[in-house]
């Protein structure tokens, strides 16, 4: 049976095929119980436990395929979505819906210039050479600066003419950080994660164009909205499970109010009676990053038998 027949009736879900988002995306799919096996060098994988086919695409292309309805769902960076929207404004039929902020892949699209140079603010780059992989966002950014900061007026005959400087923006697909050192650009607009690459290239950031994390996006007209909703809930549950840990302890009822103030839970703690009427058992979700401090405070409060358990997945309530 050919691939077209295999894909018939399946929801198409675009995944980054490589790069900084791929590993975290694969872990997200595993935690959401989306089971698949990708063949060697194949860019399509059939999901075993759902009518879904994963399509592995460059992250920059995913908003285009989702926006045009070629695939139903996708995971990519918010920066790539913003770039797509800058180049291809949405209509009633096209464009993407941002379903969920996934929280990983944090970075910034920043204006950068040589650290030892004289340029110290983005306005000074207006009318100069700027290199980037994000032409749409960069053109929008400098168009605003050009409109605000170019107020020179000359005359052609007796008619005043505004001389609006145009920043020369050039596209480079990779190694953008080398453009200034090679004399190609006076400044660049590029993604920054840790900032180490920028520093190594002798660059400094002078402004941020957009801040970005990975996002789940959907077509405006998905082939199976019910399945889209199921996937969204599974991913939401996994993200919540990664943020929280389940804390369980016993405490005297006289100290119950003080203890549950320390562990209020997402909505409220679960309190269970014990055979000893003077004691109660408490279960509560606690932020992972706070659990060590919470355990110290519970101990000081008089709680005993404090245990913590990892949460594999969850389902948020209607209130989040």
C-alpha positions as CSV (number, residue, x, y, z in Angstrom):
1,X,0.0,0.0,0.0
2,X,1.5,3.4,-1.0
3,X,2.1,6.3,1.4
4,X,-0.9,8.3,0.2
5,X,-3.3,5.5,1.2
6,X,-1.5,5.2,4.6
7,X,-2.1,8.9,5.2
8,X,-5.8,8.8,4.2
9,X,-8.0,9.8,7.2
10,X,-5.0,10.7,9.4
11,X,-4.5,14.1,11.1
12,X,-1.2,15.5,9.9
13,X,1.1,16.9,12.7
14,X,4.3,18.8,11.7
15,X,7.3,18.3,13.9
16,X,10.8,20.0,13.6
17,X,13.0,17.6,11.7
18,X,16.2,19.0,13.3
19,X,17.5,21.9,15.3
20,X,17.1,23.3,18.8
21,X,13.4,22.4,19.2
22,X,13.5,18.8,18.0
23,X,14.6,16.9,21.1
24,X,12.2,18.7,23.5
25,X,9.4,18.1,21.0
26,X,10.1,14.4,20.9
27,X,10.1,14.2,24.7
28,X,6.8,16.1,24.7
29,X,5.2,13.6,22.3
30,X,6.5,10.6,24.4
31,X,5.1,12.2,27.6
32,X,1.7,12.8,25.8
33,X,1.6,9.1,24.8
34,X,1.9,9.7,21.1
35,X,3.5,6.5,20.0
36,X,5.4,6.2,16.7
37,X,8.5,4.8,15.1
38,X,10.4,6.9,12.6
39,X,12.1,4.9,9.9
40,X,15.7,5.8,8.9
41,X,15.8,9.0,6.9
42,X,12.0,9.1,6.6
43,X,10.2,12.4,7.1
44,X,6.8,10.8,7.8
45,X,5.9,8.5,10.7
46,X,2.6,6.9,11.4
47,X,1.3,7.2,15.0
48,X,0.4,3.7,16.4
49,X,-2.3,4.7,18.9
50,X,-4.0,7.5,17.0
51,X,-5.1,8.4,13.5
52,X,-2.2,10.8,13.2
53,X,0.8,11.0,10.9
54,X,3.8,13.0,12.0
55,X,5.5,15.0,9.2
56,X,9.1,16.1,9.9
57,X,9.7,19.6,8.4
58,X,12.2,22.5,9.0
59,X,10.8,24.6,11.8
60,X,10.8,27.7,9.6
61,X,8.5,25.9,7.1
62,X,5.9,24.6,9.6
63,X,3.8,27.8,9.9
64,X,3.5,27.9,6.1
65,X,2.2,24.3,5.8
66,X,-0.2,24.8,8.8
67,X,-1.3,28.2,7.6
68,X,-2.2,26.9,4.2
69,X,-4.0,23.9,5.6
70,X,-1.6,21.4,4.2
71,X,-1.1,20.0,7.7
72,X,-3.4,20.3,10.7
73,X,-1.1,20.8,13.7
74,X,2.5,21.9,14.2
75,X,5.1,22.6,16.7
76,X,7.6,25.4,16.0
77,X,9.0,28.6,17.5
78,X,6.8,31.6,18.1
79,X,9.5,33.6,16.2
80,X,8.9,31.4,13.1
81,X,5.1,32.0,13.4
82,X,5.6,35.8,13.7
83,X,7.9,35.7,10.7
84,X,5.4,33.8,8.7
85,X,2.7,36.3,9.7
86,X,4.9,39.2,8.7
87,X,5.5,37.8,5.3
88,X,2.0,36.3,4.7
89,X,-0.7,38.1,6.6
90,X,-3.6,35.9,7.6
91,X,-7.0,35.8,5.9
92,X,-10.3,34.2,6.9
93,X,-9.2,31.0,5.2
94,X,-5.4,31.0,5.8
95,X,-3.2,31.6,8.8
96,X,-2.5,29.7,12.0
97,X,-4.2,29.5,15.4
98,X,-1.8,29.6,18.4
99,X,-3.1,26.7,20.5
100,X,-0.6,26.4,23.4
101,X,2.6,27.9,24.6
102,X,4.8,24.9,25.3
103,X,7.4,26.7,27.5
104,X,10.6,25.3,26.0
105,X,13.0,26.7,23.4
106,X,13.1,30.1,24.9
107,X,15.1,32.6,22.9
108,X,15.1,36.3,21.7
109,X,15.3,37.7,18.2
110,X,17.7,40.6,18.8
111,X,19.3,43.5,17.0
112,X,23.1,43.0,17.3
113,X,26.1,45.2,16.4
114,X,29.9,45.0,16.8
115,X,30.7,45.4,20.5
116,X,33.6,47.7,19.7
117,X,31.7,49.8,17.2
118,X,30.1,53.2,17.7
119,X,26.4,52.1,17.2
120,X,24.7,51.9,20.6
121,X,21.0,52.1,19.7
122,X,18.9,50.7,16.8
123,X,18.0,54.1,15.3
124,X,21.6,54.5,14.2
125,X,21.3,51.5,12.0
126,X,18.5,53.1,9.9
127,X,19.7,53.5,6.3
128,X,22.6,51.0,6.8
129,X,23.1,47.3,6.0
130,X,21.4,44.7,8.1
131,X,21.7,40.9,7.6
132,X,19.1,38.4,9.0
133,X,17.3,35.2,8.4
134,X,14.1,36.9,9.6
135,X,13.5,39.4,6.7
136,X,9.8,39.9,7.4
137,X,10.1,40.8,11.1
138,X,13.3,42.8,10.4
139,X,11.6,44.9,7.7
140,X,8.6,45.6,10.0
141,X,11.0,46.6,12.8
142,X,13.1,49.0,10.7
143,X,10.0,50.4,8.9
144,X,8.8,51.7,12.3
145,X,12.2,53.2,13.0
146,X,12.4,54.8,9.5
147,X,8.9,56.3,9.9
148,X,9.7,57.8,13.4
149,X,13.3,59.0,12.9
150,X,13.6,60.3,9.3
151,X,12.2,63.8,9.4
152,X,14.6,65.5,6.9
153,X,12.7,67.5,4.2
154,X,14.3,68.8,1.0
155,X,12.7,70.6,-2.0
156,X,12.2,69.5,-5.6
157,X,11.4,72.8,-7.1
158,X,9.0,74.3,-4.7
159,X,7.6,71.0,-3.5
160,X,8.8,69.6,-0.1
161,X,9.9,66.0,-0.3
162,X,10.5,63.8,2.7
163,X,13.8,61.8,2.4
164,X,12.9,58.6,4.2
165,X,16.1,56.5,4.6
166,X,15.7,52.9,3.7
167,X,17.5,50.3,5.7
168,X,19.1,47.7,3.4
169,X,18.1,44.3,4.7
170,X,19.7,41.2,3.2
171,X,18.8,37.6,3.8
172,X,21.3,35.0,4.9
173,X,20.2,31.5,5.8
174,X,22.9,30.6,8.3
175,X,26.0,32.0,10.1
176,X,24.4,35.4,10.4
177,X,26.7,36.3,13.3
178,X,29.7,36.4,10.9
179,X,28.2,39.1,8.7
180,X,29.6,42.1,10.6
181,X,33.1,40.6,10.9
182,X,33.1,39.8,7.1
183,X,32.1,43.4,6.2
184,X,28.7,42.4,4.8
185,X,26.6,44.2,7.4
186,X,26.7,47.0,9.9
187,X,24.3,45.1,12.2
188,X,22.4,41.8,12.3
189,X,19.0,40.6,13.6
190,X,19.4,37.0,14.9
191,X,18.2,34.6,17.5
192,X,19.9,34.5,20.9
193,X,19.6,31.7,23.4
194,X,22.6,31.8,25.8
195,X,24.4,34.7,24.1
196,X,27.6,32.8,23.9
197,X,27.7,32.7,20.1
198,X,27.0,36.4,19.9
199,X,29.9,37.2,22.4
200,X,32.3,34.9,20.5
201,X,31.5,36.8,17.3
202,X,32.2,40.1,19.1
203,X,28.6,41.3,19.0
204,X,26.3,43.0,21.6
205,X,22.5,43.2,21.6
206,X,21.0,46.7,21.5
207,X,17.3,45.8,21.2
208,X,14.9,42.8,21.2
209,X,12.5,42.4,18.2
210,X,10.5,39.5,19.7
211,X,10.8,37.0,22.5
212,X,10.0,33.4,21.6
213,X,9.2,29.9,23.0
214,X,7.9,26.8,21.2
215,X,4.2,26.8,20.4
216,X,1.6,24.4,19.3
217,X,-0.2,25.8,16.3
218,X,-3.2,24.6,14.3
219,X,-4.8,25.2,11.0
220,X,-7.9,27.3,11.0
221,X,-9.7,24.4,9.4
222,X,-8.3,21.1,10.8
223,X,-9.4,17.8,9.3
224,X,-10.4,16.5,12.8
225,X,-11.1,19.1,15.4
226,X,-12.0,16.4,18.0
227,X,-8.5,14.9,17.7
228,X,-6.9,18.3,17.8
229,X,-8.6,18.9,21.1
230,X,-7.5,15.5,22.5
231,X,-3.9,16.2,21.5
232,X,-4.0,19.7,23.1
233,X,-5.3,18.2,26.4
234,X,-2.7,15.5,26.4
235,X,0.1,18.1,25.9
236,X,-1.4,20.4,28.5
237,X,-1.4,17.5,31.0
238,X,2.2,16.6,30.3
239,X,3.3,20.3,30.6
240,X,1.5,20.5,34.0
241,X,3.1,17.2,35.1
242,X,6.5,18.6,34.3
243,X,5.9,21.7,36.4
244,X,4.4,20.0,39.5
245,X,5.2,17.1,41.9
246,X,2.7,15.4,44.2
247,X,3.5,16.0,47.9
248,X,2.0,13.6,50.5
249,X,2.3,13.9,54.3
250,X,0.6,13.3,57.6
251,X,-0.1,16.1,60.0
252,X,-2.0,16.6,63.3
253,X,-5.4,18.2,62.7
254,X,-4.5,21.0,65.1
255,X,-1.7,22.0,62.6
256,X,-3.7,21.2,59.4
257,X,-4.6,24.9,58.6
258,X,-0.9,25.9,58.9
259,X,0.3,23.0,56.9
260,X,-2.2,23.4,54.0
261,X,-1.2,27.1,53.8
262,X,2.2,25.8,52.8
263,X,0.7,23.4,50.3
264,X,-2.4,25.0,48.9
265,X,-2.3,22.9,45.7
266,X,-3.4,24.1,42.3
267,X,-7.0,24.4,43.5
268,X,-7.1,22.8,46.9
269,X,-5.3,20.0,48.8
270,X,-6.9,16.6,49.2
271,X,-7.4,15.8,52.9
272,X,-8.1,12.2,54.1
273,X,-9.0,11.1,57.5
274,X,-6.7,8.6,59.3
275,X,-7.7,5.9,61.8
276,X,-6.2,8.2,64.5
277,X,-8.8,11.0,64.7
278,X,-6.2,13.5,65.7
279,X,-4.3,13.1,62.4
280,X,-5.0,13.7,58.7
281,X,-3.2,12.8,55.4
282,X,-2.7,15.5,52.9
283,X,-2.0,15.2,49.1
284,X,-1.2,18.4,47.2
285,X,0.5,19.4,43.9
286,X,3.6,21.6,44.5
287,X,5.8,23.3,42.0
288,X,8.9,21.2,41.4
289,X,11.2,24.2,41.8
290,X,9.8,24.9,45.3
291,X,9.5,21.3,46.7
292,X,12.7,21.4,48.8
293,X,11.7,24.6,50.5
294,X,8.2,23.3,51.0
295,X,9.4,20.1,52.6
296,X,11.6,22.1,55.0
297,X,8.6,24.3,56.0
298,X,6.4,21.3,56.5
299,X,8.9,19.7,58.7
300,X,9.2,22.8,60.8
301,X,5.4,23.0,61.0
302,X,5.2,19.5,62.4
303,X,4.2,17.4,59.4
304,X,5.5,13.8,59.3
305,X,6.0,11.0,56.7
306,X,6.6,13.6,53.9
307,X,6.8,11.9,50.5
308,X,7.0,13.2,47.0
309,X,5.9,11.5,43.7
310,X,6.6,12.4,40.1
311,X,3.5,13.0,38.0
312,X,3.6,11.3,34.6
313,X,0.6,13.2,33.1
314,X,-2.5,15.0,34.2
315,X,-5.6,16.7,32.9
316,X,-6.1,20.4,33.9
317,X,-9.5,21.3,35.0
318,X,-11.6,23.9,33.3
319,X,-10.0,26.6,35.4
320,X,-6.5,25.6,34.2
